[in-house]
């Protein structure tokens, strides 16, 4: 449960067509993809859910439909769409109870309980015809391929049996391969009392082509008589397709019976298993088929054993292997998945996994306790492996007997010297049984035969007795290259001449402090990596000169080599540099490549590098990595892959005899065979697990194209590569195609989620692929089609609307322009009419009067009498008419001037006009203005208002005979009113219905939706009221 399993009590395991592992427990269903577990529980508030959490059995009906037997009915799960179809068998479905049967007397609540017993499915099997057989507490049910109920067998009970007995009708179902039907172990009463007596277990043959159960004792099949001696469900099992394996209750043997050929085989079982490490092995719990004739026998309380069935055609044999494995566990079932992993279901410890690739590593502990030292070097001599421990001396491991011998340098009275000498850097075979050991306190010799040691005997520089010897590398010419620690450069020892050459660290000598790793190229040149610097040093053999080589990627950076270096078969140099990663350098082309986390390498600090079978291996502080040169991919091995430890402290040692590789760790070593660690070539199935739009999960995304609203343009896709062996090491890549444009693949490493946001509207196709650690990309590429909806503002209809609006605006502007031109023309016409009507007549009169005046002037000059007075009258008339023309022109100009459009400016004009006209006729004028403001009036409103006012004023002067006039301007509720009232003689409106002046006044008011009221009667005066509202 700590790993996400719904319960530690696992009842069954199956694998579907996609590769998912489905795990049944007593508290829900689980799906495992190699990386994470997804759980499914019963929920009465939801429709798409399990009927009950207690699951007894799982059967795969086809690749993607799973039958689930629960304590509350049958459920069929579509493993791809994750849809549950639950089947609950009612008494009506079962056609129960029959007429005149004891169950007919049950009360309603008892019938309901009995119905529930028919849905407690304890066992379930699928026969050779695809029919599904269900064993419940009260019945045996058979469903055809369409899940239609075709057979119902049940045991009669009395009502009190529902409470007084633990009902279990079906104990076991075994499908047959040669015959249509199944073998069923039923719990039946005795013939003496068929309803209430103590029941006993009996085997029956149930055929799907007929509705009957035939007891084995009456089936006339003598070869199956052995079943009559087996009364327990854990005594007989179907294995390897068409075999029955059973344990005799009277003999210490295991038997196998071939259903097809009726052959039998037997092997000793009970005697050989009774005494196993002086412990008694209990009865069988389950037998599981794991392939190739191998079967696993699970015991009821202690562990498991193996048995193998061999059928060569001519002979049938059975071999039992009595060794008990995992005695601390109680197993129910062992299942082998498509990748060769074993899944072991337990009673209380959950689900255990055993993977073939996790059996590759074997560890040897050298030190115990919390304080362990780094093992940094190994060397094989004959059948012994010498192991250098940096702090705890030298170990000698006998590879045949696994016997371990420990050697420590010891000098009395010098504790510090002992500590330094027991810090061993390296080992080199000198001659015979003698080895040279590079220690933290110089070079020592060691005799493996008698465990004697001391300082080297050859004449040598004194530094070899006082400084750390960090490396001993023997090249192809017999030169031994030794790193002189503490910054003392390099020492070269000629094996043939037995001469030492010290090359100190100074100008003209060795360019760096001291080397920590050495390799030789195909030209016999020596390449050295050094302490606290990332550059290489090349020693050119022809010139015997040192040359510093700094790859371009390291220039200008502070780096330090870790001491790990290797020359591959293509003459590339591989070495580790912190904090950059792994450097691949080609001396000929000077081409450099860097491998780090960005290139898919999960690396800590590399302590060792080797080439094996054209693959480059790295031992790091985070595990083992392997770079496959032919595929350009990485494989990773950590504790998840079975590594005992993942922190390595030294270089690889390859045993060329056994092809075993040894690695140094803290206080120990590990061993593995690289030839067994092949990358699986089986295709990796990639599946989309969930899709979220924002925070909302998408259901049934496999059945339809997903449409994403533009305003909620945020989609998250979760996926997995189903790798039950090592799913967490999968790497993934995705490609997003937009419409017909193909995108490029993007490597996202171990990430199993993609989030896409702010996508442009359109159709998209998302492709996802995966690869195993170090493997090639799987051909199984999953894809998802979705569409980002186009917003209305980017749709065709929006652009069409814009075009229509643009055209409408152009047309409106055109109409407005035409209207303005018409108004302008109308204004010109009105002005011309006004000039013609009001000024033209006056000008004509002035012209005629001027002609008369001219004639009178001639008469006056001719001496006619009385002409002077007439001439003066004519000239006065001309002057009056000219003044009238000037006033009319001023009035027209005032009317069309936009600066006079405010109502506040109109009022003074009207009052001034009324005063001039009325007071000239001796009519008293009273004017008042109440609560008015200055709203705008267009030229036509202003003109018509003035003309209505003038017409009313002229009528008072001409017809009213009034002495007093009241003019009131008032505003109420945003409506203006103009009142012109006189105290004249009034008139009867009915006598003047079509008076030209009154008609014009009303017509002008109607033109602007104004209301004009004329209240008058003879002798009461006249009131003219005009109501208007600002536009």
Secondary structure as GFF3:
##gff-version 3
##sequence-region A 1 1031
A	DSSP	beta_strand	10	15	.	.	.	ID=ss1
A	DSSP	beta_strand	21	25	.	.	.	ID=ss2
A	DSSP	beta_strand	28	32	.	.	.	ID=ss3
A	DSSP	beta_strand	37	40	.	.	.	ID=ss4
A	DSSP	beta_strand	55	62	.	.	.	ID=ss5
A	DSSP	beta_strand	65	70	.	.	.	ID=ss6
A	DSSP	beta_strand	73	78	.	.	.	ID=ss7
A	DSSP	beta_strand	83	87	.	.	.	ID=ss8
A	DSSP	three_ten_helix	102	105	.	.	.	ID=ss9
A	DSSP	alpha_helix	108	117	.	.	.	ID=ss10
A	DSSP	beta_strand	121	126	.	.	.	ID=ss11
A	DSSP	beta_strand	132	136	.	.	.	ID=ss12
A	DSSP	beta_strand	139	143	.	.	.	ID=ss13
A	DSSP	beta_strand	149	154	.	.	.	ID=ss14
A	DSSP	alpha_helix	161	164	.	.	.	ID=ss15
A	DSSP	beta_strand	170	175	.	.	.	ID=ss16
A	DSSP	beta_strand	182	188	.	.	.	ID=ss17
A	DSSP	beta_strand	200	206	.	.	.	ID=ss18
A	DSSP	beta_strand	213	215	.	.	.	ID=ss19
A	DSSP	three_ten_helix	216	218	.	.	.	ID=ss20
A	DSSP	three_ten_helix	222	229	.	.	.	ID=ss21
A	DSSP	beta_strand	236	239	.	.	.	ID=ss22
A	DSSP	beta_strand	243	247	.	.	.	ID=ss23
A	DSSP	beta_strand	253	258	.	.	.	ID=ss24
A	DSSP	beta_strand	264	268	.	.	.	ID=ss25
A	DSSP	alpha_helix	270	274	.	.	.	ID=ss26
A	DSSP	beta_strand	284	291	.	.	.	ID=ss27
A	DSSP	beta_strand	294	299	.	.	.	ID=ss28
A	DSSP	beta_strand	304	311	.	.	.	ID=ss29
A	DSSP	beta_strand	316	325	.	.	.	ID=ss30
A	DSSP	beta_strand	331	336	.	.	.	ID=ss31
A	DSSP	beta_strand	342	346	.	.	.	ID=ss32
A	DSSP	beta_strand	351	354	.	.	.	ID=ss33
A	DSSP	three_ten_helix	356	359	.	.	.	ID=ss34
A	DSSP	beta_strand	362	365	.	.	.	ID=ss35
A	DSSP	beta_strand	374	381	.	.	.	ID=ss36
A	DSSP	beta_strand	384	390	.	.	.	ID=ss37
A	DSSP	beta_strand	393	398	.	.	.	ID=ss38
A	DSSP	beta_strand	404	407	.	.	.	ID=ss39
A	DSSP	alpha_helix	415	421	.	.	.	ID=ss40
A	DSSP	beta_strand	424	431	.	.	.	ID=ss41
A	DSSP	beta_strand	434	439	.	.	.	ID=ss42
A	DSSP	beta_strand	442	447	.	.	.	ID=ss43
A	DSSP	beta_strand	452	455	.	.	.	ID=ss44
A	DSSP	three_ten_helix	462	465	.	.	.	ID=ss45
A	DSSP	beta_strand	469	474	.	.	.	ID=ss46
A	DSSP	beta_strand	479	484	.	.	.	ID=ss47
A	DSSP	beta_strand	490	494	.	.	.	ID=ss48
A	DSSP	beta_strand	499	503	.	.	.	ID=ss49
A	DSSP	beta_strand	515	520	.	.	.	ID=ss50
A	DSSP	beta_strand	526	530	.	.	.	ID=ss51
A	DSSP	beta_strand	536	540	.	.	.	ID=ss52
A	DSSP	beta_strand	545	549	.	.	.	ID=ss53
A	DSSP	three_ten_helix	552	554	.	.	.	ID=ss54
A	DSSP	beta_strand	560	567	.	.	.	ID=ss55
A	DSSP	beta_strand	572	578	.	.	.	ID=ss56
A	DSSP	beta_strand	581	586	.	.	.	ID=ss57
A	DSSP	beta_strand	592	595	.	.	.	ID=ss58
A	DSSP	three_ten_helix	597	599	.	.	.	ID=ss59
A	DSSP	beta_strand	606	612	.	.	.	ID=ss60
A	DSSP	beta_strand	615	620	.	.	.	ID=ss61
A	DSSP	beta_strand	623	628	.	.	.	ID=ss62
A	DSSP	beta_strand	633	637	.	.	.	ID=ss63
A	DSSP	three_ten_helix	639	641	.	.	.	ID=ss64
A	DSSP	beta_strand	653	655	.	.	.	ID=ss65
A	DSSP	beta_strand	660	665	.	.	.	ID=ss66
A	DSSP	beta_strand	668	672	.	.	.	ID=ss67
A	DSSP	three_ten_helix	674	676	.	.	.	ID=ss68
A	DSSP	beta_strand	685	693	.	.	.	ID=ss69
A	DSSP	beta_strand	696	697	.	.	.	ID=ss70
A	DSSP	beta_strand	706	708	.	.	.	ID=ss71
A	DSSP	three_ten_helix	710	712	.	.	.	ID=ss72
A	DSSP	beta_strand	714	722	.	.	.	ID=ss73
A	DSSP	three_ten_helix	727	729	.	.	.	ID=ss74
A	DSSP	beta_strand	731	738	.	.	.	ID=ss75
A	DSSP	beta_strand	746	749	.	.	.	ID=ss76
A	DSSP	beta_strand	753	757	.	.	.	ID=ss77
A	DSSP	beta_strand	762	771	.	.	.	ID=ss78
A	DSSP	beta_strand	782	788	.	.	.	ID=ss79
A	DSSP	three_ten_helix	792	794	.	.	.	ID=ss80
A	DSSP	alpha_helix	796	834	.	.	.	ID=ss81
A	DSSP	pi_helix	835	840	.	.	.	ID=ss82
A	DSSP	alpha_helix	841	861	.	.	.	ID=ss83
A	DSSP	alpha_helix	867	896	.	.	.	ID=ss84
A	DSSP	three_ten_helix	898	900	.	.	.	ID=ss85
A	DSSP	alpha_helix	903	920	.	.	.	ID=ss86
A	DSSP	beta_strand	924	930	.	.	.	ID=ss87
A	DSSP	alpha_helix	939	955	.	.	.	ID=ss88
A	DSSP	pi_helix	956	960	.	.	.	ID=ss89
A	DSSP	beta_strand	964	972	.	.	.	ID=ss90
A	DSSP	beta_strand	975	982	.	.	.	ID=ss91
A	DSSP	three_ten_helix	989	992	.	.	.	ID=ss92
A	DSSP	alpha_helix	996	1007	.	.	.	ID=ss93
A	DSSP	beta_strand	1011	1016	.	.	.	ID=ss94
A	DSSP	beta_strand	1022	1028	.	.	.	ID=ss95
###
